[in-house]
Amino acid sequence: MKQFLLIIGALILSTSLMAQIQLRETTIDTATLITGLDIPWEIQWGPDDHIWTTERYGRISRINPETGIQHVILDISDQVFQEGESGLLGMVLHPDFDMHPYVFTAYTYMVSGNIKEKIVRYEYDNGQLADEFVLLDNIQGNTTHDGCRMIILPDQTLLFSTGDAQNQPAAQNLEHLSGKFLRLNLDGSIPDDNPFPDNPVYSFGHRNAQGLYLAPNGIIYSSEHGPSTDDELNIIEPGRNYGWPEVHGFCDLPDEITFCDENNVKEPLEAWTPTIATSDIVYYNHEAIPEWQGHILLTSLKNKRLYVMTLNEDGTEVVGEEQLFTNWWGRLRDICIGPSGEIYLATNGPSWSNTEPFTHSIVKLWNPDYVGIENTETDKAGGVKLFPNPATVSFHVEVVPQMIGRQMKIYSMEGKLMIDQTIDSLSTTVNTQKLSSGVFLFQVVSGQKTVYSEKLFINKE
């Protein structure tokens, strides 16, 4: 009976409309998907059309985005040390999950009275994660400043942040793993083309980077916590020094200018003083909310709001900023995007000292007028034929004459636009060179309306 009530409660929460906001032309609905979580630190859209999440005390789950029902697939709370900001942190799924069902994550642990951090890999099988494989351990940890966000780059390497673990000089020491972005092969070995030979360090001089995203333009964006001043939005480049602790934000003080000139310091795109406690970021590249397409969305903890960052054409400069949802849900820890452009936010309580367990939520934002994959007709007799599916090196698209001139778009399941081209003939062959093995969303679009959607499967093995 108790389990039945929990399921009914999740269903009610998942459909309970909270409030709306109006952008220039788009209405945004919001609702709570699930509550009762214990500090959801990472949320990602999975290849199974579920939201995968870490909870900081040591649990990984899959959450059904339609019902809010949670399926726990790993509980290592007996191994994780969690106090303050430490615990089970970042996570990323292998981009070719069907062939390599691996989940990479980071957590802090205690050994001989010292807090350490490790990067590990699990294998997903039969609804559970198992077989922990350690890629890197013995990273200095702390109750604060542990990082750790992670992504897998197109070359199949793992990039992740480490905080300075309250050891500020370590951020400038290339022999120390703290205060860095580190890059490893997916088996834990060091890539041959890392900027410092036989060293996992990719960039250094970081205080505590908790946002990381690879945009379609190939730029790696990161958000980083400053001290009482100068939270930062950065572009991460290999081998570059980001200044901490000698430089806070821009190189604009005499001592900072000297240090920057002598140490090839990369300045941020943006810095916030007083700090806003920047958390995770995504590059929103979906037409569901056109006002935000091509913008960086940044969650904040201290100001409890979502920042919409407008970039210049080449993505190397912030030219505008909008702040939304202030104090709607408390501290916003993480963000992810679903395949139809819907946005999910992980909440983290009203204040830093809020440690009451199982009080945090995931909320959903979406454009109710957008016709996405869930409510689009996919009848193959409706004017579009895609074959073969699954595809290998290429696939063919055949359309009726009425489809000529419309846009053909292919998105990753994280909402990243991979291919965008005009349909200019009745039969088109599409090369899959830009696509890795995995699941994608194929769409035909007319203006702001999606007229055809189909899941596209790529298998290059």
N, C-alpha and C positions, 0 to 999 in steps of 0.2 A: 504493500500500500504506500509506503514511504517513497519507494522508487517511482511509482506511478505519479505521485504528487510532484516529485522533482521534475519529471518529464513535462507534466502539464504546466508547471511554473515556467520552465524554459520556453515552452511554446508561447505562453502569454507574453513573456519578456521580449521574445523575438519579433513580435508583431505589434508591440505597444509604441505608437508614435509619440515622440517627446515634444518636438517643436520644429518649426521651419525657419529658414532664413531666405531672403530674396537677394540674389546677386543681380547683375544688370538685366539679364534675360532668363536666368535659370533659378528655379525654386529648388532648395535643398531640404529634403526631409531627413530627420534624425530619429534614431530609436536605439534602445539598449538591446544588444544581441544576447548577452549573458552577463550575469553578475555573480558574486561569490567566489572570485578568484583571489589568489594571494600574490599580488604584485606581478601581473603579466608583463614580462620584460621584453619579449620578442614576439611579434605576430607576423606570420608570412602566409600568403596564399599558396596552398599546396597543389600538386598535380592531380590530387583526388578531389578537387573542388571543395576542400575543407580549409579552415584556418588552423595552422599549426602554431602553437604558442608554448613558450617557456614561462614557468612561474618561478620566481627567484628562490623560493625555498627548496626547489629541487624536483620539479615535475614538468614533463612535456606531454601535451595533449593535442588531439585533433578536435576541432569544434565545428559542428555542422552549421553553415551560415544561414540555412533556412529555418532551423529549429532552435539553435543555441545549445543543443545537447553536446556535452563534453565527453570525449573518450580518452581516458588516460592511457598513454602508451609507454611511459617510462616514469618511474619514481625512484630517484636516487637521493632523496632527502637525508638518508642516513650517511651519505658520502659528502654532501655539499656543506660547506661552512657558509652560513648566511647571517650576517649582522651588518647593519647600516646599509651600504650600497652593494655589498658583496653577495655572492650566491650564484645560482644558475643564470647565465646572462645571454649572450648572443647565440644565434642559431642560423644555419642556412642549409637548404636541401640541395642535393646534387642536381644539376640542371637536366641530366638525363636519368631521371629517377626510375623510370621503368627498367632500364638496363642496369643501373647502379643505385639501388635503393638506400643511399647513405644520407645520414643526417649529421652535420658537423655542429658542435656546440662548445661553449666555454663555461667553466665553473671554478669557483674558489674552493679550496679544501685546506685542512689543517694538518701539518706534519711537524712533529717535535715542537709544538707551541708556536709555530710560524704559519702565517697565512700564505698560501701559494695559489697559483692559478694554472689551469691546464686547458689545452685544446684537444678535444677528443672527437671520435667518429663512431656512430652507431649504425647498425644495419636494421632496416625495417623489414619485418617478416611476420606474417600472420597476425597483424594488428598490434605488434609490439616492437619496441626498440631493444636491441640486445647486442652483445659482443662488443663491448667498449674497446676501441683501439686508440691509443694515445699518440697524437701527432707531436705534441710539445708540452712539456710540463716544467715544473720548478720555476715558473715565472713568478716574480715577487708580487704578492697580493697585499691587500689591506682591507679594512672595513669601508674605505672610500677609495675612489680613483682607480678602479680596476678595468676601465673600458666597459664592455668589449663588444663592438659590432663587427660583423663579418659578411663578406660577399665572396662568390666564386667568379673569377674573371673569365673572359672568353677563352683564354689559353689554358683553362682548367687548373688554375692556381688559386689558393685560398688567401685572401687578404683580410686582415683583422687588426683591430686597435688594441693597445694595452695602455692603461693609465699610468701615471707616474708613481702610483702606490704611495703617495706622500713622501717620496724620495726625489725631490725636485732635480738635483744635479744628474740623476740617472738618465733623464730625458735627453741630455747632450752626450751621453757616453754610449758609443756604438757597441761596446762589449756588454752592455746591460740591456735587457729586453723590455724594461719599463719605459713608458712615455714614447711609444713608437707605433707605427704601422708595420706589421710583420707579414711576410709573404712566404708561403710554403707550397710545395706540391701536395696533391691530395693524399699522398702516402706519408707525409711528414718530412720528406727530404727537402733540401734547399734548392730552389731553381738555379740553374747555371747562369741565368741572366739577371739575377738580383744585383742591385747597384753596388753592393759591397760583397766581394767574393767570400763564399763559404759562410755567409752571415744572413740570417732571416730578415734583417732590418731592411725595410722598403723606404721609410721616411722617419724622421726623428724630430725631437723638440716639441713633443705634444704633451699637454697636461692631462686631458681626459676626454678623448673623442668618443661620443656616444651616438653619432649619426654617420651613416655611410651608404652611398648609392652610386651605382654606375649608370649614367644617363645614356640615352640613345646616341648622343653626340660623341660618346667615347670618353667623356670627362668623368672622373671620380670625384664626387662631392662629399664633404664631411662637415659635420657640425661638432663643435668642441666647447667644453666648459672652460671659462676663464676663472680667475679668483673672484674678487669683488667687482672687477671691471673686465671688459673685453671678452665676452663670449664670442665665438668666431664661426664663420662659414668659410670653409677652405676648399681649394682644389688640390687634390693629392697627386704629387708627381714623384717619380722614383728618385731617391738620393737627396731629396731636398730637406733642408733644415727649416722647421717652423717656429723656432725661436725660444720656446719655453725652456727654462724660466727667465731668460734674459730679456725677452721681448713679450709684451702683453699687447695683443692686437696688432695694430699697424706700427711700422717703424717710424715713430713720430716724436720721440724724445732723443736728446743728444746721445746718450749712452746706447739707446736702441739703434739709432742710425749707424753708429760705428760698428756695433755687433752685426747688424744686418749686412753691411757692406763687406765685412770680413768673412762672413759665414754663409753667403748665398742663401739668405733667409727668404722664404716664400711668404708674402703678405696675404692676409685673408681677403676674400671678396667683401665681407661685411663683418663688423664688430659691434657688439651691443654693450653700452655702459649707461646705467647699471645693468648687471647681467640679467638675463631672462631664463637661465638654466636650459639651454638648448638640449633637446634630446634627439630623437631619430628624424630622418628626412626621407622623402621620396621625390622622384621627378615625375610629375603627373603628365602623362602623355596619352590621354584618352579624350575622345570627343564627347563623352557623356556630360561633362561639365566644361563647356568650351571656354569659360572665363579663366579656368585654371590650366588649360592645356598648354604644355611647354613651360610650366612654372615649377619651382621647388616648393613643396609643402613641408614645413618644419614644425614639429611639436615642441612645446615648452613646458617646463615643470613649474618654475617660479611664477610666471605670469598666467599659467593655466589657460593657454590659448593656442590657436593654430595660426602660423604665419604663412602667408602666400607670397613667395619671392618672385618678382619679375626679373628676368635676365635679358641681357642684350642678345643680338642675333646669334653670336657665336658662343654664348653661354659663359662668358668670362667676366661678366660685370653685372652687379645687381643694380637695376635701374628703378625699382619700385618695391613697395612692401605694403601688404594689407594684413590686418590682425582681426581674427574672427573667433567666436565662441568663448570669449573671456569668461572664466568661472562657470561655464556650463556643467562641466563634469569633474572639476578638480585638475590635478596635475596630469598632463598628457605625456605618457612614456614612449609610446611607439605608434607606428602607422603602417598600414599596408593597403594595397589596391586590389580589388577583385577584377575579374575578366570583363565585366560590364561597366567598369569605371566607378563602381561603388568604393567608398573609402571606409576603412575600419580604424578606430583609435583605441589604444589600450590606456586605461586610466590608472592612476597611481595615488589616489587619496587626496585629501585636502591640503596636506602639509608634509614636509620632509620627515617629521617625527611621527607621522601616522603609521603605526606598525600593527594595527589591529588586523589580524589575518582574515582572509576570505571576504573582503569588503570592496574589491575592485572589479572593474567591468571592462567589457569591450562594447563600444557603440558603433553604429553604422550611420554613414552619411550617403545619400544618393539622390539622383535626379529622377523623380517619379515619372517624368515625361519622356525619359530616354528609353528607346526600344533596344534592349540588349539581348544577350544570348538566351536568357531565360524565357523571354516572351516574343521571340521572333520565329516566324514560320521557317522551317528548314526542309520543306518538301523539295526533293531534288528535281521534281517536275516543274518547279516554280520559276524556271528561267535560268538556272545556274546548275552546271554539272561539274564536279571536281573529282578527278581520278588520276592515278590510283591513290587510294587513301586506306592504309598508310602509304606514304611515298618514301622514296630513297633520295636519288640525286635530283629529281625533278617531278613535277606533276602538271597536269593539264587542266585548264579551265575553259569550258564551253558555255556560251551564253546565247540568249535570244537577242534579236536586234535592239529591243528596248533597253538592254543593259549597256549598250555602247555609250561611252562617255562618263559612266559612273566609276567610282573609286573602288579598287580592290585593296583591302588592307589585311595584314596578318599581324596579330599580337601574340606575344608570349602570354602565358597564363598569369604573369605578374602585371600585365597591362602595358608592357613595353612594345611600342610599335616597331616591327621588324621589317616589313615591306609595305610600301604605299605607292601604288601606280594606277594610272588611268587605264580602264579597259578600252582598247581601241580596235579590237577585232573580235570576231565570233569565236575564235579559238586562240588561246594563249598558253605557251609553255613557260612555267616558272621554275627557275633554277633554285635549289635549296641551299646554295653555298652559304647564305647568311644565317641559315637555321641549323641549330644542333639537333640531335635526336631528342624527341620529347613531344609534348602536346602543345598545340597552338590554336588560336581562334582565327578562322578565316571569315572575313566579312566583305560584303558588297554594300557600299554606302552611297546614298543619293542625298547630297546636302548634309543635313543633320540627322537624317533618318537611315537606320540600318535596314536594308531590304532583304538581306540574306545572311545567315550565319551558319557555320558548321565547324565542328572541331576537326582540326587537321593533325594527323599523326605522322611524325617523321621518324624513320628508323634507318640510320646509316650503317648499322652494324652488319 
